[in-house]
Amino acid sequence: MQSKLIGSGITLALTLALILATYGAPTSAAQIYKTVDKDGNVVFTDVPPSDKAGTVKLEEYNRYQPIAPASNTPTASTEANVEEAEDEAPETVYELISIATPIDDQAIRQNNGMVTVAVNTTPALDTAAGHKVRVLLDGVMMAEGSDASVLLENVDRGTHQLSAQITDANGEVLAQSASTTFHLLRHSILTAPNRPSSQ
């Protein structure tokens, strides 16, 4: 009978350990009591029995602390790192800037004096960094903007010098082209074939 009770007690202890492992051990404030009922069965309970019962000291169990998922919200340090990386981004270096049209020494017949100027850059103009193209006619700035094509209006007849510059957001010149020459031919009453003779 005694061996049967011991076997039954071991079975109950193993069952209790399995339940605790599955559903979690009681909190540190709870107490487990071990007693034997009138039929000789070993009973484990967290309710203090009326008769004297021995307490059971449970072994320390493993605790799992879940790790909070990483937040996608940028922190102040992340934003500072991004701004620092942007500040350290290398400025575009232009290998080439040239006047594409009019070509050098070109004669243009345009009575209204309108001349289209096209500028080539390598690499392409970095408009995101605030870079602009500046067109100069005879050393005087005539236009500035992010468009590589500019229309000059009412240009005087004669020979002119064209050049182009790339400027940064502060207006500083980053690159300058070589000068090209063009000749604008405009109709004049002085050169008309049927010009009335003076009396």
Secondary structure, DSSP 8 states (H G I E B T S, - for coil): -HHHHHHHHHHHHHHHHHHHHHH----TT--EEEEE-TTS-EEEESS--SS--EEE----------------S--HHHHHHHHHHHHTS-----SEEEEEES-TTEEEE-TT--EEEEEEEES---GGGT-EEEEEETTEEEEEES-SEEEE-S--SEEEEEEEEEE-TTS-EEEE---EEEEEE---TTS-TT-----
